[in-house]
Amino acid sequence: MKKLFIVNSRADSKALARFKSAYSRCSEEHEGESSVVYTEFAGHASEVAKKAATEDDLLVIACGGDGTIHEVTNSLAESKTPMAVIPLGTGNDFTRSIMDENHRSNCEICVSEIFNDSFKIKNTDLIKVTSFDADGNRIDASSAWCNNVASIGLDTEVQLRAKGKVLAHPNSSFIRSTAYLSSALECIFGNRKFDFKYKALRGDGKPSESVKSSFTLLAVCNASYYGDGFCPAPHALIDDGLINCCAIDAVNLPKSLFLLLKYKNGKHEGYKEADTFVTTKLTVEATGTRDLNGNYDGEDFSGHKVVFECYPGAIRLALYI
């Protein structure tokens, strides 16, 4: 099987340097078995992966952070071409659910095992996110496949602020490592109320439609982690055909701070202000005039109504053995 490495050229500089060294060494030992493309513009990874989806006997390796993985996933979804991942990004949250810490911390090991075919290919789930405006028209720019976590509410506001910090200080490892948590603390002192309702056939048998119409956030999860280690779905599995959901009520400031710490560590289940359940399809609709702002895999989207649906086995994922 040939290998195509799609590398985010704006990835963490130290991780990128380590990848280049490992790739150079391994490609010399396995001459003619691989090729590498370094991205040159936004959406480049998606373009390269889309062309690769038409080729036979090829493994595409997304090398970067969650954004790079998201781009490649959206080009390979429902194709026969498998995808592997090498974490070179800031949070690398999706990789927390699919590999051990040794692989997450050592891209050299990942590169070596890919060249030596030390992986297994597994059919795994994706969430299809479809957004609509107030008139019911599909919004293509806000509709995509999600491989990790999608969310609506406070965490989207946090993410926008965290992105701004990283962009303003691209060479600061301290800012990269603390941007999400510091932004969460800042935003939690501001607006914590977002108006929407959700409807789903729940695995716990509770009523399908939410009783409340205002929440702090809603996380819709295929995997467990996002936001540089926040854990909204500690029991999520990427191959069980289910979406794990968590809705946090709009609560007062002291309760918000308490729940934030629990939510960070995946310990929020069981609290009455945290509604957690599994489903295969979830519909979320704004209850006011303001559209919903959300994100999937760290990419922003908006819409008046959003449908999340699990597609079992929609992506072939190469997992390290």
PERACOR-V86657 format. One record per residue. RES is the residue in three letters. PHI is phi as a letter, one per 40 degrees, with the letter a starting at -180 (none if undefined). OMEGA is omega in degrees with one decimal (999 if undefined). Layout:
res=<RES;RES>
phi=<PHI;PHI>
omega=<OMEGA;OMEGA>
//
This chain:
res=<MET;LYS;LYS;LEU;PHE;ILE;VAL;ASN;SER;ARG;ALA;ASP;SER;LYS;ALA;LEU;ALA;ARG;PHE;LYS;SER;ALA;TYR;SER;ARG;CYS;SER;GLU;GLU;HIS;GLU;GLY;GLU;SER;SER;VAL;VAL;TYR;THR;GLU;PHE;ALA;GLY;HIS;ALA;SER;GLU;VAL;ALA;LYS;LYS;ALA;ALA;THR;GLU;ASP;ASP;LEU;LEU;VAL;ILE;ALA;CYS;GLY;GLY;ASP;GLY;THR;ILE;HIS;GLU;VAL;THR;ASN;SER;LEU;ALA;GLU;SER;LYS;THR;PRO;MET;ALA;VAL;ILE;PRO;LEU;GLY;THR;GLY;ASN;ASP;PHE;THR;ARG;SER;ILE;MET;ASP;GLU;ASN;HIS;ARG;SER;ASN;CYS;GLU;ILE;CYS;VAL;SER;GLU;ILE;PHE;ASN;ASP;SER;PHE;LYS;ILE;LYS;ASN;THR;ASP;LEU;ILE;LYS;VAL;THR;SER;PHE;ASP;ALA;ASP;GLY;ASN;ARG;ILE;ASP;ALA;SER;SER;ALA;TRP;CYS;ASN;ASN;VAL;ALA;SER;ILE;GLY;LEU;ASP;THR;GLU;VAL;GLN;LEU;ARG;ALA;LYS;GLY;LYS;VAL;LEU;ALA;HIS;PRO;ASN;SER;SER;PHE;ILE;ARG;SER;THR;ALA;TYR;LEU;SER;SER;ALA;LEU;GLU;CYS;ILE;PHE;GLY;ASN;ARG;LYS;PHE;ASP;PHE;LYS;TYR;LYS;ALA;LEU;ARG;GLY;ASP;GLY;LYS;PRO;SER;GLU;SER;VAL;LYS;SER;SER;PHE;THR;LEU;LEU;ALA;VAL;CYS;ASN;ALA;SER;TYR;TYR;GLY;ASP;GLY;PHE;CYS;PRO;ALA;PRO;HIS;ALA;LEU;ILE;ASP;ASP;GLY;LEU;ILE;ASN;CYS;CYS;ALA;ILE;ASP;ALA;VAL;ASN;LEU;PRO;LYS;SER;LEU;PHE;LEU;LEU;LEU;LYS;TYR;LYS;ASN;GLY;LYS;HIS;GLU;GLY;TYR;LYS;GLU;ALA;ASP;THR;PHE;VAL;THR;THR;LYS;LEU;THR;VAL;GLU;ALA;THR;GLY;THR;ARG;ASP;LEU;ASN;GLY;ASN;TYR;ASP;GLY;GLU;ASP;PHE;SER;GLY;HIS;LYS;VAL;VAL;PHE;GLU;CYS;TYR;PRO;GLY;ALA;ILE;ARG;LEU;ALA;LEU;TYR;ILE>
phi=<none;c;b;b;c;b;b;c;c;b;c;d;c;c;c;c;c;c;c;d;c;c;c;d;c;c;c;c;c;b;c;g;c;a;a;b;b;c;c;b;a;c;g;c;d;c;c;c;c;c;c;c;c;c;c;c;f;b;b;c;b;c;b;i;b;c;c;c;c;c;c;c;d;c;c;b;d;g;b;c;c;c;b;b;b;b;c;b;c;c;c;f;c;c;c;c;c;b;a;c;c;c;c;c;c;b;c;c;c;c;c;c;c;c;c;c;f;c;a;b;c;b;c;b;c;b;b;c;b;b;b;b;c;c;c;g;c;c;b;c;c;b;b;a;c;b;c;b;b;b;a;b;h;d;c;c;c;c;c;c;c;c;d;c;c;c;c;c;b;c;b;c;c;c;c;d;c;b;d;c;c;c;c;c;c;c;c;c;c;b;c;b;b;b;c;a;b;b;b;a;c;c;c;c;g;c;d;c;b;c;c;c;b;b;a;c;a;b;b;b;b;c;b;c;b;a;g;g;h;c;b;c;b;c;b;c;b;c;b;b;g;b;b;c;b;a;b;b;c;c;b;c;c;d;c;c;c;c;c;d;c;c;c;d;b;g;b;c;c;h;c;c;c;b;c;b;a;b;a;b;a;b;b;b;b;c;b;b;c;c;c;c;b;a;a;b;f;g;c;c;a;a;i;c;b;b;b;b;b;c;b;c;g;c;b;c;b;c;b;c;c>
omega=<177.5;-176.6;174.1;179.1;175.1;-169.2;174.3;-176.9;178.4;178.1;177.3;-170.7;-179.9;179.0;179.9;178.9;178.8;177.6;-177.8;178.7;-179.6;-179.9;179.9;-179.5;-176.2;-179.2;175.8;179.4;-179.4;-174.1;175.9;-176.5;-172.3;171.4;-178.2;176.3;175.0;-174.6;-177.3;-179.0;178.6;-179.5;-178.5;179.1;179.0;180.0;-178.6;-179.3;179.4;176.8;-178.8;-177.6;-179.4;-176.6;179.9;174.1;-178.4;173.1;177.3;-178.8;177.4;-176.3;-176.8;178.5;-176.9;178.6;177.8;178.8;179.3;179.5;-177.5;178.1;-177.0;177.1;-176.7;-178.3;178.8;173.2;178.0;-176.6;-179.3;-179.3;169.1;-176.9;169.9;-175.5;177.2;-173.3;-177.3;-179.1;-177.7;-171.4;-178.9;-177.2;176.8;-177.0;-173.2;178.6;179.6;-175.2;179.2;177.6;-179.8;-174.7;-174.6;-179.7;178.5;178.7;179.6;-179.5;-179.1;-177.3;176.7;179.2;-178.4;177.8;178.8;179.4;175.2;-178.7;-175.1;175.0;-177.4;-171.8;168.1;172.7;175.9;-178.7;-179.2;-177.4;-179.3;174.8;-175.6;178.4;178.4;178.9;178.7;176.5;-175.2;-176.7;180.0;179.0;-175.1;169.9;176.3;-179.8;-173.4;-176.4;170.4;-178.5;178.9;174.8;-171.9;-175.0;174.5;176.4;177.8;-177.3;179.1;179.2;-179.7;177.1;-180.0;179.2;-178.7;179.2;-179.8;-179.6;-172.4;-176.7;-177.8;178.2;178.5;178.3;179.2;-174.1;-176.4;-171.9;-174.8;-178.0;179.5;178.4;178.2;179.2;178.9;-175.7;-176.4;176.3;179.1;-179.2;-179.8;-175.0;179.6;-170.3;175.1;173.3;178.2;-177.7;-178.9;169.7;-169.6;178.2;-178.9;176.3;178.9;-179.3;-173.0;-176.5;-179.6;179.4;-178.7;-179.7;175.8;-177.0;172.8;178.6;173.7;177.3;-178.1;-161.7;166.7;176.0;-166.7;-166.6;170.5;175.7;178.8;170.9;173.6;-171.6;-179.5;-174.4;-175.1;-177.5;-177.3;175.2;-174.9;-177.2;-177.7;179.5;-176.7;171.4;174.9;-174.7;175.2;176.2;179.2;-179.5;170.6;-174.4;-178.9;-173.5;179.9;179.7;178.2;179.5;178.7;-178.3;178.8;179.7;177.3;-178.7;178.3;-174.1;178.9;-177.3;-174.1;-177.1;179.6;176.0;-174.1;179.4;-179.4;179.4;-179.0;-178.8;175.1;179.0;173.4;180.0;-177.4;176.3;-179.3;-177.6;177.6;179.0;176.4;-179.5;-177.6;177.0;176.9;170.9;-178.5;175.2;170.3;-177.9;178.7;179.1;-174.2;172.2;177.4;178.4;177.3;174.9;-178.9;178.3;177.0;-177.9;180.0;175.1;-178.4;175.1;-174.8;178.4;175.4;-173.6;176.4;-176.4;180.0;-177.1;999>
//
